[in-house]
Amino acid sequence: VNGVCTGAGLHFLSDADVNVASSTSTFLDTHVSVGQVTALEPISLLPRIGLGNALRLAVLGRHGRMDAQEALRISLVDEVVQPDELLDRAVTLAEHAASGSPAAVEASKRAIRGALERPMAGAMQHGWELLLAHRDHPDSNEGPLAFAEKREPTWQ
């Protein structure tokens, strides 16, 4: 995020796995300030920022503007950097994320996001099932082998 993130832009924050903001960024939801219902943005942000912070964004409207440090404090973003470092940091994080096994990343995200829709016991069972299902994937063997051979893995 580099600048003002508001309204529908908040969807990008809820959909992203890792959010990085420049230190000059600000965040707000102006829907109620212009007579509109805000629903989708705060609902999608609930798992990331919690009920109190989602309500704060929603009911304060334009008066609820927060800076990047406050966004970091409430977990709306995961990291704050200087504006001139933002693009490099975002690319670095993307490269790190892309270096993992795509299949393992996908299954991990299914487990984590799926946990939001299940009671704890069901979430743990679902996670266990995903873990077991991945055991037969070639990446499950390639990762440890590449580690032992001190080389980069070749994912399927």
WOPEQUI-V892003 format. One record per residue. RES is the residue in one small letter. OMEGA is omega as a letter, one per 30 degrees, with the letter a starting at -180 (NA if undefined). Layout:
BEGIN
RES:OMEGA
RES:OMEGA
END
This chain:
BEGIN
v:l
n:a
g:a
v:l
c:a
t:l
g:a
a:l
g:l
l:l
h:l
f:l
l:a
s:a
d:a
a:l
d:a
v:a
n:l
v:a
a:l
s:a
s:l
t:a
s:l
t:a
f:l
l:l
d:a
t:a
h:a
v:l
s:l
v:l
g:a
q:l
v:l
t:a
a:a
l:a
e:a
p:l
i:a
s:l
l:a
l:a
p:a
r:a
i:l
g:a
l:a
g:a
n:l
a:l
l:l
r:l
l:a
a:a
v:l
l:l
g:a
r:l
h:l
g:l
r:l
m:l
d:a
a:a
q:l
e:l
a:l
l:a
r:a
i:l
s:l
l:l
v:a
d:a
e:l
v:l
v:l
q:a
p:a
d:l
e:a
l:a
l:l
d:a
r:l
a:l
v:l
t:l
l:l
a:l
e:l
h:a
a:a
a:a
s:l
g:l
s:l
p:l
a:l
a:l
v:a
e:a
a:l
s:l
k:l
r:l
a:a
i:a
r:l
g:l
a:l
l:a
e:a
r:l
p:a
m:a
a:l
g:l
a:l
m:l
q:l
h:l
g:l
w:l
e:l
l:l
l:l
l:a
a:a
h:a
r:a
d:a
h:a
p:a
d:a
s:l
n:a
e:a
g:l
p:l
l:l
a:l
f:a
a:a
e:l
k:l
r:l
e:l
p:l
t:a
w:l
q:NA
END
